[in-house]
Amino acid sequence: MKPRYSFGGDEHIFVEVDEEMSLEAFFKSLSITKAVRESQIEGVTEICPANASCQIKFDPDVIGPDDLLAKIQSLESAADEVEAVLSTRIIEVPVLYNDPWTHETLMRFRERHQDPNGTDLEYAARINNFDSVDAFIEAHSGAPWFVSMVGFVAGLPFMYQMVDRPRQIEVPKYLRPRTDTPKLTVGYGGCFACIYSVRGAGGYQMFGITPMPIFDPKQETSYLRDFMVFFKPGDIVKFKPIDRATYDKDVAEVEAGRYAPRVREFTFSLEEFQADIDGYNAKIGEALHGD
């Protein structure tokens, strides 16, 4: 699909790279926003890459909408030629699957769910043809995820699993949104995982909870003192199943200011990944746990 451009009010240009999510569409969006950022167009005030699109905010008193549109379109061909290589981070996120807090919440809202007689994990496992919840958790945590955008709620990452399309987990959102979701819930909707950065309403299926803060507007968390939002587009996430004892220990470490996420620098190549998905994911795992 050739990118489709449209105006969002008087101050935004929206670029739709594709109608469906893929790593190719994500990298195209990332390339366009990188080209816009590096061109330093006068009047551009904000650049936001998303799953398979991007949005550019501008000051119409500095640059006219049609002039900016022409400039962005002129950068499109250059973005096509950019090699799909990204200097990024691999981040390990511990998850207590089937935890008591999300379980209590999902049971309060069963009348809004497709399967009022089961849990979110049981429903997700069944419709994705897994024999058990444990097998589903193994698939959910077994392969890494790309952070394709951050937002909607401050600090909330949307993540796309790095597997071939036949193995993509797909789970619909609740029939009607909940009015409550615990903070740091690991959720799922469509083909996207997310981590709820704050407590609030939500419609994604709830699979577990992480002890690792990802958003701190007060910047009191040890690893969020430089910037209140932890994730950024292009990060690679690897979920790590943990038990209740480990969860409690990690929470105590966070409260004491000693918790440090496992993070490794990594250069990701889309071409190498596509050539051998499982082999490349194994390489990501080795990089995460190597010295």
Buried (B, 14 or more C-beta within 10 A) or exposed (E): EEBEBEEEEEBBBBBBBBEEBBBBBBBBBBBBBBBBEEBEBEBBEEBBBBBBBBBBBBEEEEBEBEBBBEBBBEBBEBBEEBEBEBEBBBBBBBBBBBBEBBBEBBEEBBEBBBEEEBBBBBBBBBBBEBEEBBEBBEBBBBBBBBBBBBBEBEBBBBBBBBBEEEEEBEBBBBEEBBEEBBBBBBBBBBBBBBBBBBEEEBBBBBBBBBBBBBBBEEEEBBBBEEEBBBBBBBBBBBBEBBEEEBBEBBBEBBEEEEBEBBBBEBEBEBEBBEEEBEEBBEBBBEBBEEE
